[in-house]
Amino acid sequence: MSLARWVIQASREPVIFLPRVEPHPAGSILGGLGFALGVAATQWSFAGQQILAWVSLAMVLVGMVLHWRWKKANAGWRVRFADRRLEPVGLRGEPIVLSGEGWSIQVGPGDRRANIAIDLRHEHRGRQARLLDQPARGKSDTTNLDQLADRLAQRLEIPRTGLRL
């Protein structure tokens, strides 16, 4: 889903789902199997050793491409604005109810290069949830991430801290 759609949903909808986009595990599994096969092929001497080495190299390369290109987004955070409640979906953790003082939405650097993150923070307990970690490669991405953080803070009735994009 696009950032612009999330901004619209965060402005109007009673519930919004912010997915965590991660590489599909198939790429890592295939690459790891190819690596193990390549190591095994170098240990033993047999007639098809050269072919097996090339197959293992191909498996590693295909695994790298899958890891880079095949993403899954079935985990993330469901934000219920009316209840001021955030629920993890497919993630470890307990639902968070925003009661009391000290909560804020913070914008800052993401986990990867050129990513911007939106975090739910508590004044005394620090970061409680990374709600979104998205690439921001252009003016429209940064504008939409900025607006999304503003809408989340406004609808959850908590202040926004951190970067202004």
Secondary structure, DSSP 8 states (H G I E B T S, - for coil): --HHHHHHHHHH-SEEEEEEEEE-HHHHHHHHHHHHHHHHHHHS--TTHHHHHHHHHHHHHHHHHHHHH-EEEEEEEEEETTTTEEEEESSSS--EE--SS-EEEEEEE-SSTTEEEEEEEETTTEEEEEEEEEE--SHHHHHHHHHHHHHHHHHHT--EEE---
